[in-house]
Amino acid sequence: MTALVNFLLRMKHLKNRGPKSFIEHKQYLYDIVKLKLWFIWTWKQNHSEEPVSHILRERVDIYRKTDINKELLQAVNLRFDDPEWKTIEQRITELYGKHQSDDDAAKFEEEAFQVVQPTIEVRALRDFEEPAYVLDFKCGSLTYEPPKPEAPDCVQIHIANAIAPRSIFDDKKYLLDCFRSLLDGCTRDYNVDSFWTETWLNSYPKWLEYFPEEWTDNMSEPDKDVMWHFGFWGQFITSRGVFNHRLGNQLRETGVFPFSPRSSRCRVEVMREHIEKMY
């Protein structure tokens, strides 16, 4: 019996490491939107002067997950003036007014989700099938932007997961290769001497293992001004692209993001020397 139980647990583990199904993806959309609706009520309780519509637009990302968004998931042209979206904003604002004196966000979350669920369901299959933006990444799961005129010697880097459903942390050499490619590429393309990023990963121990002391020394204070992007909300997505229930529950229980975004900067040659020692 013990051998059978171990076998079944192993099969479940292997299934959970495989690519997600459409059903799993739709459930992820529902779960992350519910968490963001919970966040809207909770944030508004402590920021009474901030309109619900502003929180919806700037602190959470629900619009892109609806069928009102006719572009890709990474759309930059957000039509917040769309009549259908304006109706959703108004209905959610009214629901907050109805439930603002509740003991918790439960009723608001439940009723607000009923408002957005139909348009999310319509878009869900397109959301599941659209090409992943990581296909445009230059260095595996890392990429870099051109330097800004005000900082011509430094590039901003971005992080994704180009090897899903595996984690970028499963094989230590994988990220080292990504960083080596990134350092070679940004110096070749732009002749910069440093790079920087702001991300929740800068509070994540497994990520910090890859960096020299200079990165830690240059680290900013945690950013508590929650915004809509993956720099905050990416921590609630697993390597398979499904909802991270453990961290989602932690946010609900504490009211604090498990990993707050922080920014840092490091010189290219210092980072290069560091990762070569890690091989």
Secondary structure, DSSP 4 states (H G I P E B T S, - for coil): -HHHHHHHHHHHHHHHHSPPPHHHHHHHHHHHHHHHHHHHHHHHHH-TTS-HHHHHHHT---GGGSTT--S-TT-S---TT-HHHHHHHHHHHHHHHHHTTSSSSHHHHHHHHHHHHHHHHHHHHHHHHSPPGGGG-SBTTEEEPPPPTT-TTEEEEEE--TTTTS-TTSSHHHHHHHHHHHHHHHHHHH--SEEEEEEGGGG-HHHHTTS-HHHHHTPPPPP-S--SSHHHHGGGB-TTSSB-HHHHHHHHHHSS-SS--EEEEEEHHHHHHHHHHH-
